[in-house]
Amino acid sequence: MQRTRPPFRADMVGSLLRTAPLKAARARRERGEITAQALAAVEDREIEKIVKRQEEVGLRLATDGEFRRAWWHFDFLKFLDGVELYDTREGIQFSGVQTKAENVRVVGKVDFPADHPMLSHFKFLQAHTRVTPKMTIPSPSVLHYRGGRAAISKEAYPDLDLFFDDLAKAYRKAVRAFYDAGCRYLQLDEVFIAMLCDEKYRAQMQARGDDPERMGPLYGDLINTAMSDIPSDMRITMHLCRGNYKSTFMGTGGYEAEQEILFDRIKVHGYFMEYDTERAGGFEPLKLVPKDRQVVLGLVTTKSGRLEAKDALKRRIDEATKYISLDQLCLSPQCGFASTEEGNVLAEDEQWAKLRMIVEIAKEVWP
């Protein structure tokens, strides 16, 4: 049967390909040709359009496509107290390509400010959709994993445990603030627990002085604290991904390495799980998912415009039911279509065709 609470049988991760008018306005703003207010007006107009498109394809939720962001994570983190965005010598390395040379670092005590701009971003979305407005923010692990100890001020935090305490409290305030703003569907984008499933990245963390065995439980506890102050009518999901930039990826490896952390320790209501390629491994870890949780199978790729065969996707869903009940499953793309403003390598029409197909399959699988 269909679901009336998030996550929905047909769902989506969050970001959408930036439209041509939005790209043009952002470029003009970067060159100083228009004001921030003029850019915001274009963002408003384009968000209204893509919200309507999501409703038209039959989704029971809508996001703002992350149209006001350049990055899926930095645009949220840079507005936390004690955090700044800065230029780096090199970008983040993906498979064969690097991102823009930017990162965030902790320069003071971390906190969530009452005037964080993404609260107003959510309110705009809520005011312009007739379906459930969904907000996406980066998981708290991002602020540590990206730079480690080197990106956290020793003056502000001589002891890293104090940093993690403040980070957890800041996120608890953030989650509650979104609830108070009207948000009932919040997603934490958790790339780095998934990245701990990659032996290469575990080795890199160890080389810089972090213990990969400790990081999974620590990141999980940050999520639990973040959602520890929510009323019962709020639903929080986490999105697991191994990187998504211009249709490339960062990591590989099945969920087995972190399955106990994901399904025993973390208390989210649902998991958006990347499953569009063999890089994510098999469905076997799903047998550990508690009966009161949902798994949104990310079987539809956002990294190419090729439309998957419906029958093939249905067979994959059927394969997953060997380990978890059909009633606990939903369907979505494996990631957003544009985790950064550059977007993945596919056309807007192909993006909407994939979302429409997901809705159609959901109606057929869960009538």
Secondary structure, DSSP 4 states (H G I P E B T S, - for coil): ---SSSSPSB---S--PPPHHHHHHHHHHHTTSS-HHHHHHHHHHHHHHHHHHHHHHT-SEE--TTTT-SBSSHHHHTTSEEEEEEE-SS--EETTEE--SEEEEEEEEEE--TT-HHHHHHHHHHHT-SSEE-EEEE-TTHHHHTTGGGGB-TTT-SSHHHHHHHHHHHHHHHHHHHHHTT--EEEEEEHHHHHTTSHHHHHHHHHTT--HHHHHHHHHHHHHHHTTT--TT-EEEEEE-S--BTTB-S----GGGGHHIIIII---SEEEEE-SSGGG--SGGGGGS-TT-EEEEEEE-SSS-PPPPHHHHHHHHHHHTTTS-GGGEEEEESS-S-SBTT--SS-HHHHHHHHHHHHHHHHHH--
